């Protein structure tokens, strides 16, 4: 059984307070970070560092994002309970579980089959399977079967905003996506205002692994 003891909870509380000091204000997001034990998603070699505000490798050349980055993207989504969210880039499944803690109905898609299988297993073990559905495929094209979505979150850096994602949003829906080159990307939030009407906001620069697929970077 996975352990989450008083020491883990204490370290997690310190991490959440650090993220609050860095500017995250949404209490629901902070509570979700407190609720999900990050050390469960890391390889054993990194366990003692699980509650540092840093990204760490998982496998297959991918990473678990820095907690501040997770909080920043999640806050931009403005999730309300029972809303539908598409996450592109499941990775370790940590972000998907954070979204589930906010009460969202989560659909998450992973390009890498090894990571997909591991993430789906974690979601089942942690009993998030009623709130999170995990898929293997090209997330750069979205997931049309369950569209439209209240929000779409891309957790990998894209060379441009995939048009296919914009049209899988509901009216009023938000797409949060990092866009740029392989080294650095600008965080963007695009809101659908009408059938072909969108507004765009730009935020800080971050560094993500590349979004692979037809509408992302090619291998």
C-alpha positions in Angstrom: 0.0 0.0 0.0 1.2 3.5 -0.8 2.2 5.5 2.3 1.4 9.1 3.0 2.6 9.8 6.5 2.8 12.9 8.7 6.3 13.7 7.4 5.0 13.6 3.8 2.0 15.8 4.7 4.3 18.3 6.5 6.6 18.6 3.5 3.6 19.0 1.2 2.2 21.8 3.4 5.5 23.6 3.1 5.5 23.2 -0.6 2.0 24.6 -0.9 2.9 27.6 1.2 5.9 28.2 -1.1 3.7 28.1 -4.1 1.3 30.5 -2.5 4.2 32.9 -1.9 5.0 32.7 -5.6 1.6 34.1 -6.5 -0.9 31.3 -6.7 -4.1 32.6 -5.1 -6.8 30.1 -5.9 -7.5 28.2 -2.7 -9.1 25.3 -4.5 -5.9 24.8 -6.5 -3.8 24.9 -3.4 -6.1 22.5 -1.6 -5.8 20.1 -4.6 -2.0 20.2 -4.4 -2.3 19.5 -0.7 -4.6 16.5 -1.3 -2.5 14.7 -3.9 0.7 13.0 -2.6 3.3 13.9 -5.2 5.8 11.4 -4.0 3.6 8.6 -5.3 4.3 9.7 -8.8 8.1 9.8 -8.6 10.7 7.1 -9.1 12.2 5.9 -5.8 15.6 7.7 -6.5 13.8 11.1 -6.3 11.5 10.4 -3.4 13.4 12.5 -0.9 13.1 15.4 -3.3 9.4 15.0 -4.0 8.3 18.2 -2.3 10.9 20.5 -3.8 9.5 22.9 -6.3 11.3 21.3 -9.2 10.6 19.1 -12.2 12.0 15.6 -12.2 12.5 12.9 -14.9 10.0 10.1 -14.9 10.9 7.9 -17.9 10.8 7.8 -21.7 12.5 11.2 -21.7 9.6 12.9 -20.0 9.2 14.8 -16.7 6.8 15.4 -13.9 6.3 19.2 -14.0 7.4 21.6 -11.3 4.6 22.0 -8.8 4.4 25.8 -9.4 3.9 25.1 -13.1 1.2 22.6 -12.3 -0.5 25.2 -10.1 -0.1 28.1 -12.6 -1.6 26.2 -15.5 -4.4 24.8 -13.3 -5.3 28.3 -11.9 -5.5 29.6 -15.5 -8.0 26.9 -16.4 -10.6 28.3 -13.9 -12.1 24.9 -13.4 -15.5 24.5 -11.8 -16.9 21.2 -10.3 -18.3 18.8 -12.9 -16.8 20.6 -15.9 -15.1 18.5 -18.6 -11.4 18.9 -19.0 -9.1 17.4 -21.7 -5.5 17.1 -20.6 -3.0 16.5 -23.4 0.1 14.8 -22.1 -0.8 12.5 -19.2 2.8 11.9 -18.2 2.9 10.5 -14.6 -0.9 11.3 -14.1 -0.1 13.8 -11.3 -1.7 16.7 -13.1 -4.8 14.6 -14.0 -5.3 13.8 -10.3 -5.0 17.4 -9.4 -7.8 18.2 -11.9 -9.9 15.4 -10.5 -9.5 16.9 -7.0 -11.1 20.1 -8.3 -14.2 18.0 -9.2 -13.6 18.0 -12.9 -14.5 15.1 -15.3 -11.0 14.5 -16.7 -10.1 13.0 -20.1 -6.3 12.6 -20.5 -4.4 11.4 -23.5 -0.8 10.3 -23.7 1.3 9.9 -26.8 3.8 7.5 -25.3 2.4 4.0 -24.8 4.7 3.0 -21.9 3.7 6.2 -20.0 0.1 5.7 -20.9 0.0 2.1 -19.4 1.8 3.3 -16.2 -0.4 6.3 -15.8 -3.6 4.3 -16.3 -2.4 1.8 -13.6 -1.7 4.7 -11.2 -5.1 6.2 -11.8 -6.7 2.9 -10.9 -4.5 2.3 -7.9 -5.3 5.7 -6.5 -9.0 5.3 -7.2 -9.3 8.2 -9.5 -10.7 6.0 -12.2 -14.3 7.2 -11.7 -13.2 10.8 -12.4 -10.3 10.3 -14.9 -10.4 8.4 -18.2 -7.0 7.8 -19.7 -6.3 7.3 -23.5 -3.3 6.5 -25.7 -3.0 8.5 -28.9 -2.0 11.7 -30.6 -3.1 14.4 -28.2 -2.0 17.2 -30.6 -5.2 16.4 -32.4 -7.3 16.5 -29.3 -9.9 13.9 -28.4 -12.9 14.4 -30.6 -15.0 11.6 -29.1 -15.7 13.5 -25.9 -15.7 17.1 -27.2 -16.6 19.8 -26.7 -14.8 20.6 -23.4 -15.0 23.3 -20.8 -11.2 23.4 -20.7 -8.2 21.9 -22.5 -4.8 21.8 -20.8 -1.7 21.1 -22.8 1.3 19.9 -20.7 3.9 20.0 -23.4 5.4 22.8 -25.5 3.8 23.3 -28.9 5.3 25.1 -32.0 1.9 26.8 -32.6 -1.7 26.5 -31.3 -3.4 23.5 -32.9 -6.6 24.7 -34.6 -8.2 21.4 -33.9 -8.0 22.1 -30.1 -9.7 25.4 -30.5 -12.8 23.9 -32.1 -13.0 21.2 -29.4 -13.8 23.9 -26.8 -17.3 24.8 -25.7 -18.3 28.5 -26.1 -16.7 30.0 -23.0 -14.1 27.2 -22.8 -10.4 27.8 -22.1 -7.3 26.4 -23.7 -4.1 26.7 -21.7 -1.1 25.9 -23.8 2.7 26.7 -23.8 3.8 27.8 -27.3 7.3 28.4 -28.5 10.5 26.6 -29.5 12.2 23.6 -27.9 13.9 25.6 -25.2 11.3 28.0 -23.9 7.5 28.6 -24.4 5.1 31.4 -23.5 2.0 30.3 -21.6 -1.1 31.2 -23.4 -4.8 31.1 -22.5 -7.3 31.2 -25.4 -11.0 31.5 -24.7 -13.7 30.6 -27.2 -16.2 33.4 -27.4 -18.3 32.2 -30.3 -18.3 29.8 -33.3 -15.1 31.3 -34.8 -14.4 34.0 -32.1 -11.5 33.6 -29.7 -9.5 35.8 -27.3 -5.9 35.3 -26.4 -3.9 36.1 -23.3 -0.2 35.7 -22.8 1.6 35.0 -19.5 5.1 34.0 -18.3 7.7 31.8 -20.1 8.2 28.2 -19.1 10.2 25.2 -20.4 8.3 22.0 -21.3 9.1 18.8 -23.1 7.9 19.0 -26.7 4.4 18.2 -27.8 4.7 15.3 -30.3 2.2 14.5 -33.0 0.6 15.6 -36.2 -0.1 19.1 -34.9 3.0 19.3 -32.7 6.7 18.6 -33.2 7.7 15.7 -35.3 10.1 13.1 -33.8 
